[in-house]
């Protein structure tokens, strides 16, 4: 008997029952007693060997005509995953009734043999038996699970004729069928017409919307449940999982409240809440909830770990990511492609390419996402040639790149200035793989050309695009105009951006810097005045650094951290040493509406500088890892190079564009970002 089966503790009792049967069979003075003993054994759902033994005794004693014993034998076989043996019993029953058919249908259903269940139902009806309120819910579920809407519609007509359409369990089955088939108005109609509803009725409707990726509509059903005093349960939250997506802050708070109010929280409930946080750019809350799971002694599964690993990647929380990896190995959760891809992504986003490659190399099976994650990681760290080599290896392995894989390789070529390679892959994508370029591919191509100084060519690509350029495309062009001082195209790009994203402060700053480089101070002043009139504030720079499994967050000019005094004192010392090495603040990185001295003070307290100093004060020797929510400015880039040389520490900063590995005064990007 399976030692993990819930009935294992009853095994001695089961052995005693079997022993009693064997003694009774030696001299079967009381057949009723033997039948009773056999029934008790079957009620325990014993192992297959015992079942077959009991089965043979039933036939030897000609008890197979006893309906109760036949039904119990079928159920026991089905419970042990042997619907074929249950069918053998069913086939030799001389006088079947509706109950036998119901048990056989359910046996197939519970073992995921939906077509076989429907065939038994067909035989039942053609044999003149009338399905009842036990038959229809099971057959409706078989239709739902096998996507057989045609038979489901016929069943709806049949239950309507016999008046079972208002039955609670039949109604729940119809809602589930229509929801799974995408017939949401029909599912809603069934729900509205039901005279009595239970939590399963509402959950089936929630699941219908969720399965069709209508998350907000699914939440509206949850709110309706509240209105009729039907409390959402763990299954309600589980129903939401397939559709979890980016939504309003109001909806996030509602799901949060639903989760908190659950009387019993299943593992899936925790996974849904973590997923909601992740899909709505709240990685910190995902991590906090994961840590809370440990305190509540809830054991994470592969789905939990995959979600939280992505949060660790967003926060550069490498230490926690490593702890989760250790847990995955200890619990033997791999091979699991979703989980392994998440591990690659986490290590890659934390700048640990060797660890990411190690996970990749150990995978037994890889999909295109596995390859793409590592290609993207090479690209973000400026290792364009490694990205190209891996992309070629993927193609040689027989794995065809998809649209996202081409975005990754084009981006890698752009970050490393591999102009010819990038052009080659864009052509290969369209000519050889027949992939129609989407706006992300064009954005990469514009960025590739712009970074290489071919601003006019990049602009021509934009003019020839088959779709309307978006913010990312014009943003790539504007950045190249700033680097190469192309004011004419820069002004045009900025004008488009201010129409598309009038609240985005970064584009005003870029345009201001373009004017400043050209010495057009009147226009600089006009940009600043426009920002004031529109009440545009520069997005605050935020930098995260992990220490002892806790993520510390710094803003520009931050004075709220408990170690602020020590941080600013150490920063002042470092700035002095930097100036001895020739450091001159790059005031172009500041807005051009203040005096030079004020600009220097502003630049000195950028969030990444504060985070770097905090890490220097609290760690030794290990690489310093910083995550920044904005592009690293030129001044902080220079400062990070010099600090890495002064303190002899490796500094890794991940900004919105790429990784910067600073060591001995040199950055991996080659000052090309």
SVG drawing of the C-alpha trace seen along z (x, -y; Angstrom):
<svg xmlns="http://www.w3.org/2000/svg" viewBox="-40 -83 84 108">
<polyline fill="none" stroke="black" stroke-width="0.4" points="0.0,0.0 1.2,-3.5 2.8,-4.8 1.6,-8.3 -2.0,-7.3 -4.4,-8.9 -5.7,-5.4 -2.3,-4.1 -3.0,-4.4 -5.9,-2.0 -3.8,0.6 -3.6,3.0 -7.4,2.8 -7.7,3.6 -5.4,6.6 -7.6,7.9 -10.7,7.6 -9.0,9.5 -7.9,12.2 -11.5,12.5 -12.7,12.9 -10.2,15.7 -11.3,17.5 -15.0,17.2 -14.3,18.5 -12.9,21.7 -16.4,22.6 -18.9,20.0 -21.7,20.8 -22.9,17.2 -22.7,15.7 -24.2,12.4 -21.3,12.0 -18.8,12.6 -20.6,10.0 -20.5,7.5 -16.8,8.1 -16.1,7.7 -18.0,4.4 -16.0,3.1 -12.8,3.9 -13.9,2.1 -15.0,-0.9 -11.4,-1.4 -10.3,-1.7 -7.4,0.8 -4.4,1.3 -4.8,3.0 -3.4,6.3 -6.0,6.5 -8.7,5.3 -8.0,8.0 -8.0,10.6 -11.4,9.4 -12.6,9.3 -11.7,12.9 -13.5,13.9 -16.6,12.1 -16.7,14.1 -15.8,17.4 -18.8,17.0 -21.1,15.8 -21.7,12.5 -21.1,10.4 -24.8,10.1 -25.0,8.2 -25.5,4.5 -24.0,2.9 -20.8,5.0 -20.4,4.3 -20.8,0.6 -18.3,0.6 -15.8,2.6 -16.1,0.2 -15.6,-2.9 -12.6,-1.3 -10.9,-0.5 -11.6,-4.1 -10.2,-5.6 -7.0,-3.6 -6.7,-5.1 -7.9,-1.9 -11.1,-2.8 -10.4,0.0 -10.8,2.6 -13.9,0.7 -15.2,1.1 -14.6,4.9 -16.9,5.1 -19.5,2.9 -19.5,5.1 -20.3,8.3 -23.1,6.9 -26.2,8.6 -28.8,6.1 -27.5,2.6 -29.4,-0.4 -28.9,-4.2 -26.5,-4.0 -24.1,-1.7 -24.0,-4.1 -23.5,-7.1 -20.6,-5.3 -19.0,-4.3 -19.3,-7.8 -17.8,-9.3 -15.0,-6.7 -14.0,-7.9 -14.5,-11.5 -12.3,-11.4 -9.5,-9.8 -9.7,-12.4 -11.1,-10.1 -13.8,-12.5 -14.6,-11.0 -15.1,-7.6 -17.5,-9.1 -19.5,-10.7 -19.7,-7.3 -21.0,-5.6 -23.6,-8.3 -24.6,-7.7 -25.0,-4.0 -27.0,-4.8 -29.5,-6.9 -29.7,-4.5 -30.3,-1.7 -33.5,-3.4 -32.2,-4.7 -33.2,-8.2 -30.3,-10.3 -30.9,-11.9 -29.6,-14.9 -26.4,-12.9 -25.8,-12.0 -26.1,-15.5 -23.5,-17.4 -20.9,-14.7 -21.6,-14.6 -21.6,-18.4 -18.2,-18.5 -17.0,-15.9 -18.2,-18.3 -16.5,-21.3 -13.2,-19.5 -13.2,-18.1 -14.3,-21.5 -17.4,-19.7 -19.8,-22.6 -22.0,-20.8 -23.0,-18.0 -23.2,-20.4 -25.9,-22.4 -27.8,-19.2 -27.6,-18.4 -28.9,-21.9 -31.9,-21.2 -32.4,-17.8 -32.3,-19.1 -34.7,-21.9 -37.2,-19.4 -37.2,-17.3 -37.1,-20.3 -33.6,-19.8 -32.2,-23.1 -33.0,-24.7 -31.2,-22.0 -28.3,-23.6 -25.7,-21.0 -26.9,-21.0 -26.9,-24.8 -23.3,-24.9 -22.3,-22.4 -23.9,-24.6 -22.2,-27.8 -18.8,-26.0 -19.4,-24.6 -20.5,-27.9 -17.7,-29.8 -15.0,-27.4 -16.4,-27.6 -16.3,-31.5 -20.1,-31.8 -20.1,-34.2 -23.6,-35.8 -25.1,-32.3 -23.3,-31.4 -24.5,-34.7 -28.1,-33.9 -27.9,-30.5 -26.6,-32.1 -29.4,-34.7 -32.1,-32.1 -31.0,-29.8 -33.5,-29.9 -30.8,-28.9 -27.1,-29.6 -24.1,-28.4 -20.5,-29.5 -19.7,-27.0 -22.2,-28.8 -20.5,-32.1 -17.0,-30.6 -18.0,-28.9 -18.9,-32.4 -15.7,-33.9 -13.7,-31.1 -15.5,-31.7 -14.4,-35.3 -10.9,-34.4 -10.5,-31.6 -11.3,-34.2 -8.8,-36.6 -11.4,-39.1 -9.9,-39.8 -11.7,-42.9 -15.1,-41.3 -14.2,-38.3 -13.6,-40.7 -17.0,-42.4 -18.6,-38.9 -16.7,-38.7 -18.2,-42.0 -21.6,-40.8 -21.0,-37.8 -20.4,-40.3 -23.6,-42.0 -25.7,-38.8 -23.8,-37.9 -21.9,-35.0 -18.4,-35.2 -15.6,-34.5 -13.6,-31.4 -10.2,-30.0 -11.7,-28.5 -12.9,-31.9 -9.3,-33.2 -8.0,-30.1 -10.5,-30.7 -8.9,-34.1 -5.4,-32.8 -5.5,-32.2 -6.4,-35.9 -4.3,-37.8 -3.1,-40.9 -2.3,-44.5 -5.3,-46.2 -6.4,-49.3 -5.1,-50.1 -8.7,-49.8 -8.9,-46.2 -5.5,-45.3 -6.8,-46.6 -10.0,-44.6 -8.1,-41.3 -5.9,-42.1 -9.0,-42.5 -10.5,-39.3 -7.3,-37.5 -7.0,-38.9 -10.7,-38.0 -10.4,-34.3 -11.1,-32.0 -8.9,-29.3 -6.1,-30.3 -5.1,-27.6 -1.7,-27.6 -3.3,-28.8 -4.8,-31.8 -1.2,-32.8 -0.1,-32.3 -2.9,-34.5 -2.1,-37.3 1.6,-37.1 0.8,-37.0 -1.5,-40.1 1.4,-42.0 3.8,-41.0 1.5,-41.8 1.0,-45.3 4.7,-46.1 4.7,-45.5 7.7,-43.1 8.4,-44.3 4.9,-43.2 5.3,-39.9 8.5,-39.3 6.9,-40.4 4.0,-38.0 6.4,-35.1 8.2,-35.7 4.9,-35.8 4.1,-32.4 7.1,-31.0 5.9,-32.5 2.5,-30.8 4.2,-27.5 2.7,-27.4 5.0,-25.4 5.6,-27.2 5.2,-25.2 6.9,-25.6 4.4,-28.3 5.1,-30.3 8.8,-30.1 8.6,-31.1 6.6,-34.2 8.8,-35.3 12.0,-34.7 10.8,-37.3 10.2,-39.7 13.8,-39.0 15.0,-39.8 13.1,-43.1 14.6,-44.1 18.0,-42.6 17.4,-40.6 20.1,-38.1 20.4,-36.7 16.7,-35.8 16.8,-34.5 19.7,-32.1 17.7,-31.0 14.7,-30.1 17.0,-28.3 18.3,-26.2 14.7,-25.5 13.9,-24.4 16.8,-21.9 16.1,-20.6 12.5,-20.0 13.4,-18.5 11.0,-20.8 13.0,-20.6 13.0,-19.7 10.3,-22.3 10.7,-24.5 8.7,-27.4 10.7,-27.4 14.1,-26.9 13.3,-29.8 12.5,-32.0 15.8,-31.0 17.7,-32.0 15.7,-35.3 16.4,-36.1 20.2,-35.5 20.4,-37.4 18.5,-40.4 20.8,-40.3 23.8,-40.4 25.0,-36.9 25.5,-35.5 27.6,-32.6 24.8,-31.3 22.2,-31.9 24.3,-29.9 24.8,-27.1 21.0,-26.7 20.6,-26.8 23.2,-24.2 21.6,-21.8 18.2,-22.0 17.0,-18.7 14.5,-20.4 14.5,-24.0 11.9,-26.1 12.4,-29.3 11.9,-31.3 14.9,-29.6 17.2,-30.6 15.7,-34.1 16.2,-34.8 19.9,-34.1 20.3,-35.9 18.6,-39.0 20.9,-38.7 24.0,-38.8 22.6,-41.8 21.9,-43.8 25.4,-43.3 26.9,-44.4 28.1,-40.9 26.7,-41.2 29.0,-38.6 28.0,-36.0 24.4,-36.8 25.0,-36.3 26.8,-33.0 24.0,-31.7 21.3,-32.8 23.2,-30.8 23.4,-27.8 19.7,-28.0 19.1,-27.9 21.5,-25.0 19.7,-23.0 16.5,-23.0 14.7,-25.6 13.1,-28.2 13.3,-31.7 10.0,-33.5 9.2,-37.2 10.4,-37.8 13.7,-36.0 14.3,-38.4 13.6,-41.4 16.2,-40.0 18.9,-39.6 18.2,-42.9 18.4,-44.6 21.7,-42.8 23.2,-44.0 22.0,-47.6 23.6,-47.6 26.9,-46.4 27.0,-48.5 26.8,-45.5 25.2,-47.3 25.8,-44.8 24.7,-41.8 21.6,-43.7 20.7,-44.5 21.3,-40.8 19.0,-39.5 16.2,-41.9 16.4,-40.7 16.6,-37.1 13.5,-37.5 11.4,-38.8 12.9,-36.8 13.7,-33.4 11.3,-33.0 8.5,-35.0 7.9,-36.9 6.1,-40.2 8.0,-42.9 6.1,-44.5 6.7,-47.8 9.3,-46.4 11.5,-45.2 11.3,-48.6 12.2,-50.3 15.3,-48.1 16.3,-48.8 15.9,-52.6 17.9,-52.3 20.6,-50.3 21.0,-52.8 20.8,-55.8 23.4,-54.5 25.7,-53.9 25.4,-57.6 23.1,-56.9 20.4,-59.3 19.1,-60.2 18.8,-56.5 16.9,-55.8 14.5,-58.6 13.9,-57.2 13.0,-53.8 10.4,-55.6 8.9,-57.3 8.6,-53.9 7.1,-52.0 3.7,-50.3 2.3,-51.3 2.2,-54.5 5.5,-54.9 5.1,-54.8 6.8,-56.4 9.6,-53.9 10.5,-54.4 10.6,-58.2 12.4,-58.0 15.2,-55.9 15.6,-58.5 15.6,-61.4 18.3,-59.7 20.5,-59.3 19.9,-63.0 21.2,-64.0 24.3,-61.9 25.1,-63.1 23.8,-66.7 21.3,-66.4 19.0,-69.2 16.7,-69.3 15.6,-65.7 15.8,-65.9 13.2,-68.7 10.9,-66.8 11.2,-63.6 10.6,-65.6 7.5,-67.2 6.1,-63.8 7.0,-62.5 5.4,-65.5 2.2,-64.7 2.3,-61.0 3.5,-61.3 3.0,-64.9 3.4,-63.9 6.8,-62.2 9.5,-64.5 12.4,-62.7 11.7,-63.9 11.6,-67.5 15.0,-67.0 16.4,-65.4 15.2,-68.2 16.5,-70.8 19.9,-69.2 19.9,-69.1 19.2,-72.9 21.9,-73.4 24.5,-71.6 23.8,-73.9 24.0,-77.0 20.4,-77.9 19.6,-79.1 16.4,-80.9 14.9,-77.5 16.2,-75.9 14.3,-78.5 11.2,-78.0 11.3,-74.2 11.6,-74.9 8.7,-77.3 6.6,-74.8 7.2,-72.2 6.2,-74.6 3.0,-75.6 2.1,-71.9 3.2,-71.1 5.5,-68.5 7.9,-67.2 11.0,-65.1 10.4,-61.5 12.4,-60.9 15.3,-58.5 14.9,-55.5 17.7,-53.0 17.4,-49.6 20.2,-47.6 19.8,-44.4 21.3,-43.7 20.5,-40.7 17.5,-39.7 16.0,-43.2 15.8,-45.7 16.8,-49.2 15.4,-52.0 17.0,-55.4 15.7,-58.5 17.7,-61.5 18.6,-63.6 17.2,-61.0 17.6,-61.9 15.1,-59.4 17.4,-56.3 18.7,-55.6 22.3,-55.7 21.8,-59.0 24.4,-60.9 27.1,-58.3 26.2,-57.9 26.6,-61.6 29.8,-61.9 31.4,-59.0 30.0,-60.4 31.7,-63.7 35.0,-61.9 34.6,-59.9 33.8,-63.0 37.0,-64.5 39.1,-61.5 37.3,-61.5 38.3,-65.1 41.9,-64.2 41.6,-61.7 40.3,-64.4 36.5,-64.1 34.6,-67.1 30.8,-66.9 29.0,-66.5 26.5,-69.2 24.9,-68.4 23.1,-65.7 21.3,-68.3 18.5,-70.6 19.8,-73.8 17.9,-76.3 20.2,-76.5 23.7,-77.8 26.7,-75.4 27.4,-75.0 23.7,-74.1 23.9,-71.5 26.9,-69.9 25.1,-69.6 22.1,-68.1 24.2,-65.6 26.1,-64.6 23.0,-63.2 21.6,-61.1 20.0,-57.9 22.5,-55.5 25.4,-57.3 23.6,-57.0 22.9,-53.3 26.6,-52.6 27.9,-54.4 25.4,-52.5 26.6,-49.2 30.3,-50.2 29.5,-51.0 27.7,-47.7 29.4,-45.1 32.9,-43.9 34.5,-42.5 31.3,-41.1 30.0,-42.9 27.7,-45.9 24.4,-45.4 22.1,-48.4 18.8,-48.6 17.8,-52.0 14.3,-52.9 15.7,-55.4 18.6,-55.5 21.9,-56.1 22.9,-59.7 26.4,-60.6 27.7,-62.0 26.7,-59.0 28.3,-56.7 31.6,-58.6 31.3,-58.6 30.6,-54.8 33.7,-54.1 35.9,-56.2 34.4,-54.8 35.0,-51.2 38.7,-52.1 39.0,-54.0 37.4,-51.3 38.5,-48.3 35.0,-46.9 32.9,-45.7 29.7,-47.7 26.8,-46.4 24.0,-48.9 21.0,-47.8 19.1,-50.7 16.1,-50.7 18.2,-50.0 21.0,-47.6 23.6,-46.4 26.7,-48.4 29.6,-46.4 32.1,-48.8 35.5,-47.5 38.9,-49.2 37.5,-52.4 36.1,-50.8 32.5,-50.0 31.4,-47.0 29.3,-49.2 32.5,-50.9 30.7,-54.2 28.2,-53.3 24.7,-53.4"/>
</svg>
